Amino acid sequence: MQVSVEKTSELSRKMTVSVPEEVVQEKMAARLKSLAREVKIDGFRPGKVPQHVVKKMFGDRVRGEVAGDLIQSTYFEALQDQNLRPAGHPHIHPLDEAEGFKYTAEFEVYPEISLEGMNQIEVKRPVATVAEADVDGMIEKLRAQRKTWNKVERASQEHDRITISFSGTADGENFTDGKVENYPVEIGAKQMIPGFEDNLIGLEAGANKTFEVSFPEQYGNEKLAGKAAQFEVEVSAVEEPVLPEIDEAFVKAYGIEDGSAESFREDVRNNMERELEQALRGKLKNAVMDALYEKIQITVPNALVDQEVENMMKPYMETAKRQKMKLDDLKLPRDAFEEQAKRRVALGLILGEIIQKNDIKIDADKVRSAIENMARSYERPEDVVKWYYADESRLEDVRQMVLEDQTVEWLVAQAKVSDEPMKFDDVMNQQQR
């Protein structure tokens, strides 16, 4: 076997592999001999068909099969011989040869990654605590989740719920299929298009109002996106929110058995501190990844980017399938995913190099701790832990997550880190975006 490699771009390679004719004939002879024992040809007893007859009838087919086998066996041998690490599947092109067998394999290789300057990475570490005012705010949110509504005989205000019937037209065409009847709108909840809820303030039951607002440029319905619309509204009821008292019944509804406000407040604080710790860890990880991506520049193989784009598009494709839509109807341009896919691939390769070069090993205790933390929010945590350990693929997902976190910890230890004080709400709001 002869192998030659041509570098066609920074990561692209064209490998030519030649196999001598005697090797091809040897493999063909073995296959034809086996075939002669199996084929049935008129005029010959089973297993007694002469070799030259079998070759004449099946030679071309057998040569094609041998060629396929040779590609399978010699491709990986040639890669090993040339010390090449292909990224993605190769494009194989058999070449016409009078003697022997020859083909080219075109593929990309993994980039060489230099970790020089990695210890000069600068990272801002977000720092925050849960203040008493943060706990007060969270308790108010929990009260708001259990609010009730009380009908009032006054003009509507911010945060009231107003029940309306309305119709809408754009370019003289009704787009609400006539009139929408008895539709409740919480003013300020931003459930309607911008400007709509503002026009509902100051209206009493029985009032009518006509107003104009524009649909956002990025509105989901292309026919309405960016267009001015006229709405006619009739008000049937105005209700004000009523927040529940923090009494024993309210507290017990959140699983606090003793029903005391003190225990409830402590439980809220503990949950907030857990969420904050997780959010801070996520923000620090993102900061490390940003710094790493900026510091270590690499060219990524297109094959891996294409694969990552497909992975990112899968949830949208599955949604389309469930809703019996065509993927084309979703209008998902590839370039909407490409930049993020490049980043993911680059960071995956860089982290892999860091893990290998610095011999970072998965900590089994941290894997166990991660699973127990995930299981904590379930009614029977021990069953969830068993569920993870019962399946190797599920367990491997957690292992890889923990290994990535360990690598981030290692990078933070090497980096120049400065603390960045933040408020609880700022950390959590950024986390949700």
N, C-alpha and C positions, 0 to 999 in steps of 0.2 A: 504494500500500500504506500502510495506517495501522497503527501499533503503539502499544499502551499496556501498561505494566507495573505490576502491583500487588505490593507486598511483603507476603506473607502470614505470614512469620515472619522470624527473623534471617537465615536463609539461603534460605528458600523464596520463589520468585517465580512469579507467574501472568501470563504474557504473552499478550495478545490481539492477533491479527493479522487485518486485514480487507483483502480484495482486491476492487477494483471489478468490477462485472458485465461491463464492456466487456473487461477483461483475460481473464476467464473465457471469454467468447464468442469472443474472438480465438483463444485456444488451442484451444477446441473446434472452431472452423471449420477450423483447420489440420489437426487430427487427423481430422476427418470427411472432409475432402478427400482425405487420404491413404488413409483407409479405403475410400472410394468406388472407388478404383482397384484395390482388392484383393478386395472382397467379391463373392460370386456370388449373385445373387437371380433367381429364376425370372421370366422375362418381360423381362429386360434383358440386353443384351450386356455381357460383362466390361468394366469400366472406364467404362460409360455409365449407371450407376445415378444418378438425380437426387439432388442434395444433400439435398432435403427428405425423400426416402424413407429415405436413410441415417440422417438425424437422427432420424426417427420411430422407426426400428427400433433404433438403437444409441445414441441421445442420452443416456439415463440412465447407461449403462455408460461412455461416453466422459467424461461430466461427473465421474463417480467417479474415473476415471483422471487427469483433469486436476487434480482436487482433491488427489490423492495427490502429483502432481508439484509442485503449488503449495506444499504443506506442505514438501516437500524443499527447494525453492529459496528460499522466503521465510523459513523458520525461521532458517537461518544468516545470511541477510541482515539479519533483524530483530535477531538477537543482536549482530551487528557494529554495527548502527545504534544500539543501546542500550548498547553497551560492556559486555556481559554475558559471564561465563565460566561456563557450566554445568558442574556436577559430576555426571556420570552421564547416563543417557538421560532424555529428557522424557516426560511423559504427555500425549499429544495428544488433544484432544476437539473434533471438528468441531461447529460450531453451525449449526442450521437458520436459513437466511436466505432471504427472498423474492427478494432481489437480491444478486448478488455472492457471495463466499465468505468465511467467517469461522471461525476456530478459536482455541482456547486451548491454550497449552503450559505445563504446570506442571513445575518443575524446581528443583533447588537450585543455588546458586552457590558458588564457592570463597570462603572467608572472607578478610577483610582481615587481614593479619598485621603487627603492630607488633613490631619488634625492639628496642624501647627497653629499656635495662637489661641488654642481652645481655652487655656487658663487665663486669657485676657478678656474673656467675656464679661460684660457688665450687666447686672440684673437688678431691677428694682423689686424688692419683696414687699407686697402689701401687708400692712399690719392694722388690725382693727379689733375692737372688743364690743361686747354687747352691753350697752348702757341702760340705765333704768328707763330712760325715755324710749329706747328701742323696744323694751318689753311692753311698755304702755301702748305704744303704737301697734304692736302685734296683737295685743289683747283686743284693741279696738277693731282690728281687721277681723278677728275671730267673732266678735259680737256682730259685726256687719254681715258676716256669712249666715248668721241665724236671725237676721232682722225679719220683721213682719211689716205689713202695710196697713195704714189706717186712712180711710177716706176723709178728705177735708173739703170744706166749702170756702176755698180761697184760690188766688192765682198761684200757678205752679212756680216752684223754685228749683234751684240746683239740687240734685240728689232725690227729688221727688220722682214718683212713678206716675206717668200720665198715659192714659189709655186713649188711643186715637183711631180714627178711620181715615185713610188717606189714599189719594191717587197721584200719580206722577206722569208727566209728559215731557218729552224731549224732541225737538224738531217737529212739534205738532203731533207726535205719535205717543199714545199711551203705552207705558212699559210696565205697569203694575197689574196688567190683566184685569182692567176695570178698577175696582176699589178694594183696598186691603181693609178688612173690618176688624175692629176691636183689638188693635195691636198695642201691647204694653211697651213703653219705652222708659227706661230709667235715665233721667236727664243727667248727663255727665259721665255715663258709663261708656261712651264712645262705641255704641253698637251700631249707630247709623253713620252715614257718610259725613265728613266734616261740614259743620255749619247747620246741619239739620236739627240737632238737639238744641242748639242756641236759640233757634226760632220757636221752640216750645216753651220757653220761659215766659211767665207772665200771663198764661192762658188759664181761664176757669172752665169748669164743666159747662158744655153747651156752646163754647166759643168756636168760631171758624176763622181760619187764617190761610192766606195764599202767599207763598214766598218762593224765591228762586235761590238755588245753590248749585254748585258745579260738582260733577263727579271727579274723583282724582284721576290724574293722567294714567296711573298704573292700575286702574280699576279692572277687575276680572272680566267683566263683560265689555268686549271691544267696541260694541255698538254705542255704549254709554260713556266709555272712558274719555275724560276731559270735557265732556259736554255739559252745558248749562241745562238744568231741569227745573220745571215748575211743579210745585206741590200744592195740593189743596187738602187742608187738614180740618177735621172735625173732632172736638174733644168731648169724650163721654165721661171721664172721671179723672180726678187728681188725688193721689195718695201720698202721704208722707211716711218716711221710714221710722220704724219703732225698734230701737235696739233693746235686746233683753238685758235684764239685770244679771250681774255676776253672782248668782245665788247657788245654792247647793245643787239644784236640778241642772243648771247650766254647766257647772263644773263637772258633775258626774257624767254628763253627755260626752265629755272629752276623755273619759276613762279614768278620772281621778276618784278613787274609791271613797276617800274620807270626805269628799265634797267641800273641802275648805279652799278659800280663795288663796291662801298662802301656798298650799301644795300645788294649786293650779298655776300660780305665777312661777313657782320653781320649775315645774314641768315645762312651761313655755320657754323659760330662760334656757333650760338644758337643751331643748330641741333647737333653739336659735343658735346656741353655741356650737352644736354639732354641725348644723348647716353652714355656719360661718367658717368653721374649721375646714370643711370640705370645699367651700367656695374659695377661701384663701389659698388652699393647696392647688386648686385648679388654676387660679390666676397666676400663681408662681410658676406653675408648669408651663402655662402659655407664654409667660415672660421669658423663661429659659429657652423654649422652642423658637420664639421670635429672634432672640439673640443668637442662637445657634444657626438658624437659617440665614441670618444676615452675615455672620462671621465666616461660615464655611460654605463657599460657593462650589457647587458641583453641577456637571451636566447630567441630566437624568435620561435613561433610555426611554424612547417613545413607546416601546412595547409595554413597559410598566405603567406609564402614564395612561395609555389607552385602557389597560386593565383596571386601573383605579377609577377612571371616568365611568366605566361600565358598572363598577361596584357602587359608585355614588348615584348612578341613575336607577339602580335596581328598585329602591323603594317606590320611585315614581312609576316605574313600569308595572310593579305589582298593584299599585293603586289603580292605574289605568285598566289593568286586567280585571280587577274586582268590579270596577264601575263600567266594564264592557266598552271602554273607550279605545280608540286607536292611539298609539304612542305619538303619532304625528299631531294629533289634536292637542297634546299637552304643550307643544311648541317648546321643546327643551333643546336649545342650541348647545352644541358641544362646548363652545368656548365659555359658557356659563360655569362649567365645571373644571375646565382645563387648568386654570391657575392654581386652584385649591388642590387638584390632583397632583400637580407637579410638586407642590409644597409637601404634601403627605408622603409622596414617594421619596423625595430628597431627604426629609427628616427620618424616614424609616431606614434608609441606607446609612445615613450619618450615625444614627443611634446604634445600628447594628455594628458598625465599625468601632464605635466607642466601647460597646459591650465586649467585643472580641479582643480588642487591643488591651483592654484593662481587666479582662477576665472577671467581669461582673457576673455573679451567679445568683440564681433565684433563691430567695430566702423562704423556705417552706413555712416558717412560723408567720411570716408576713402574708403569705398566701392564705393561711388558715384565718388570720386576723381579718383580712379583707373580706373573706366569705362570711365570717361571723358578723361583721358590720353590715353587710348587705342583708343578712338574714334577720337582723334585729328588728326590722319594721314589720315582720310577719308574725302571725298569731302563734305559729309553732316553729320557732327559729331552728330547732334541732333537725326538723324534717328538711328544711331548706339546705342546711349544711350537708346532710346526707345526699340530697339531690345533686349537689355540685360534685361531690366526691364519687358518685356512682357513675359518672359519665366522663370519660377521658377528654373528649372535645370541649365540654363545658369547663372542666378544670383547667385545660390548656389556655382557654381564653382569659381566665383569671390570672394564670401564671404570667402570661405575656403582659397583662396590665400592670401586675406587680413589678415585673422586671423593668418595664418602662419607668415606673415610679422610682424604683431603686436607682436607675440611671440618672433620672432628674436630680435625685438627692446627691448623687456622686458629683454631678455637674455643678450643683449649687455650692458644694464644698470646695470646688476648684475656682469658682467665679468670684468676681469682685461684686459683692452684694451690698446694697444700701436699702434701708427700710423706708417705706413710703406709707405714712399714716393715712388711713381712710376711715370714713364713717361706715357703720353697719349697712345702712340703706344703699349707699353708693356701691359697696361690694356686691350686695345681693342683686341690685338692679342691673348692674353690668353683667352679672352671671346669667341673668334671664334673657339678655339680648342675644 
